[in-house]
């Protein structure tokens, strides 16, 4: 199957330039969302919350 992106590989194109992209993107999104969510909610990076279902 031919590449949907002729002339480039979007998955491996200059990986040394993109090593921190996901980390910084998450931080910037959190900083943008927090003022809109507070005081009721907050964005927590690398924190998991599991809701408990009480019967």
N, C-alpha and C positions, 0 to 999 in steps of 0.2 A: 504494500500500500504506500503510495507517495506521501511525503510529508505535507501536512496542511500549512506549513510555514516554509515556503521555498527560500533557500539561501541562508537559513539560520536554524539553530536547534534551541528553542526557548527553554528547554530543560537543563541544558549544559552550557549555554552561552556565557562565557566569562564567569565561572562560578566563584573565582577569587574576588570578584567585585560584589557579589551578592551574598556573601556568607553571613552578614548581619541584618539583611533586609527584613526577615520575618520578625526578629526580636525587636528592632526599632519600630516596625509597623505596628506591632502589638502595643508597644508603649505609647505611641502617638495616638492610636485609636482609643486607648484607655483614658489618656489625658483629655481627649475631645469629648468622650462620653460622660465622664464623671460629673462635670458641672450640670449636665442635663438630667442626670439620674438622682442626684442627691436631693434631699436627705433620706429618701426612702430606700434607695439602692446604691450600690457602689460597684465599681469594676475592680476585681482582684486578679492580678496576673499570677499564673502558676498556682492557683488555689482551686481545689475542687470542692463542690458542695453536693452532697447527696441528700435529697429530701427523704424524710422518714414518713412512711404512711402509717398513721395510727388508725387502728380499727376499733 
